[in-house]
Amino acid sequence: MKNYFETAFDLLDRVYRKGAFLKIVLADLPENAENRALVTKLCYGTVEGDAKYHYQIARLTQGKPLKPHVRLILKMAMYLLSDLGRPAYATINTAVEFSKRFDKGAASGLINAVLRRFLREEMTFVYPERRYERLSVQYSYPLFAVKRLFHTYGEEAEEIIRGGEAVNAVRFAKGVNGGEYFTEQGVEFTPSPFTNLFYAEKFSRNADYEKGIYTFQSVGSVAICDMIAPCERLLDTCAAPGGKSVYLAEKCTSVTAAELHPHRAALIEGYAKRMGATNLTVAVKDATEDREEWHSYFDAVLCDVPCSGYGVLKENPDIKLRASERDFTSLPPLQKEILTRSSTFVKSGGVLYYSTCTLFTEENDGVIAAFLKNNPDFLVEEATSPLPHKKMKYGVQFLPHDAKAGFYFAKLRKK
Ligand SMILES: C[S@@+](CC[C@H](N)C(=O)[O-])C[C@H]1O[C@@H](n2cnc3c(N)ncnc32)[C@H](O)[C@@H]1O
C-alpha cells in the first residue's frame, strides 16, 4: 500500500503537470487509502501555498533549475514541516526516500540538503520587499490579481487576499430541522444567517446524504438562492453541478436546469434525484444559443455564469495555478453573451438574475453595465442579503473575508 506522501504526490502530479482539477483528483482518493485526511490536507495545503514555497525553494537553491517532481516533493515537505508541524526528521526522511523513485534517486541529496537548510533557518519564510509582490508570494495570489483588487477595493484588498477560512456548510432539505438533526447526532454546529444552513466543521457524509436529508452547499450558493424570489417557472442557464437549481426547486413550481456539457448535466440529474427534486428538468444546452420555445416563457432566469472563480479560492486553490490575466478579456464577452441570450427567455415583468463567484468589476458590474446599455427594457432592482456585502453600482458584492465566500449578484426586472 502506498504511504500518504506517495498517494498525495500522485494526485498532485495530475494537478501540476496535467492541469487536472484538485477536487476531481481527490474524488479518486480510495476510501481505504492510508491517512486519507492527511492526504487531503497535504494536497490542499501544497496548492494553497504554492507560490510561497516556490519562492523559498528558489532562494534555498539559488534559482537552480529543478525537475517538476523535485520541486513538488520540496513543496509538499515544506508544507508538512511548517504549516502542519509534522515531525522534522521523519518528514524529511519520507520525502527523501520517496524521491528515490525517480532517476535512480539523483535528486535525493539535493532534497535532503534543501529541507535541512530550511529547518536550520527555523522554517523562516522570506518575502519580497515591495508590497504587492510580497502579498502575491505570501498568499500565493497571482500578482496581476493583487494589483486589480487594490485598484477596485483600496486597502481592503489585503484582507480579501488573505481571505477567510473555508467552512463546511450543510444545507438541510425543506421540512428537516437541521438543528435538531445535529443535536440528536451529537454533532457540533453553528447556525448561519440562513434558516436551513449550518456550519459543522467535523461533520462528514453519512447514510442520510444519499437519502437527501441534507447536502453540502456553500454559504455563497445558498445566499444567491435566498435572493431569488419564489416563482412558477425558473430557468437556470449554467446549472451544473446543480446546487442552486436543486435548492430553487424547493422554492419554485418548476425549474429547468440547463448546462453545456452532457457529463456535467448528468451531475444535476444525480443531485436532483438524491434530493428528491421531481419538479426539475435537465436540458443540455449552450446558454449562448437560442431556443424558440423558451422565448418570453420563464418568470425568472438565473445566469450563474462561468467566471474566474477568485471568490472561492479556499475551496478551489488550484484556480491560482491556472490563473491567467487573459481571463479578464476572454470571460466578459461570454458572460455578456449568455446574459443577453438569456434575457430573451424572460417574460414581461419577469426577472433576470446574474451571479458569479468572483471579485472583479469586469466580470460583475461591468457585464451588467454593458447589458443595460443595449437592453433598455431591463431595470436594476435592489438586492439584499443577511450576509455582509458591499453595494456596487448595479449589484451586490460579497467578499471572502467577511462573507466566507466571494461572489456577486445582480437582479434585473424586464419591463
Ligand atoms: C459557475 S458554474 C455553475 C454552478 C451551478 N449554478 C451550481 O450552483 O451548482 C458554471 C457552469 O456553466 C457551465 N457552462 C460553461 N459555458 C456554458 C455555456 N456556454 N452554456 C451553458 N453552460 C455553460 C459550466 O460547465 C459550469 O457547469
The ligand as an ORCA input file, in Angstrom:
! r2SCAN-3c Opt
* xyz 0 1
  C     -20.400     28.618    -12.041
  S     -20.757     27.066    -12.702
  C     -22.436     26.857    -12.265
  C     -22.668     26.361    -10.862
  C     -24.111     25.963    -10.643
  N     -25.017     27.058    -10.942
  C     -24.379     25.455     -9.238
  O     -24.771     26.262     -8.388
  O     -24.190     24.271     -8.959
  C     -20.890     27.400    -14.412
  C     -21.375     26.240    -15.241
  O     -21.605     26.743    -16.547
  C     -21.272     25.732    -17.480
  N     -21.085     26.410    -18.773
  C     -19.965     26.943    -19.320
  N     -20.221     27.504    -20.505
  C     -21.551     27.322    -20.733
  C     -22.420     27.649    -21.803
  N     -21.974     28.292    -22.891
  N     -23.706     27.273    -21.710
  C     -24.175     26.628    -20.621
  N     -23.396     26.283    -19.576
  C     -22.105     26.627    -19.630
  C     -20.039     25.097    -16.892
  O     -19.843     23.810    -17.424
  C     -20.401     25.088    -15.397
  O     -21.046     23.876    -15.087
*
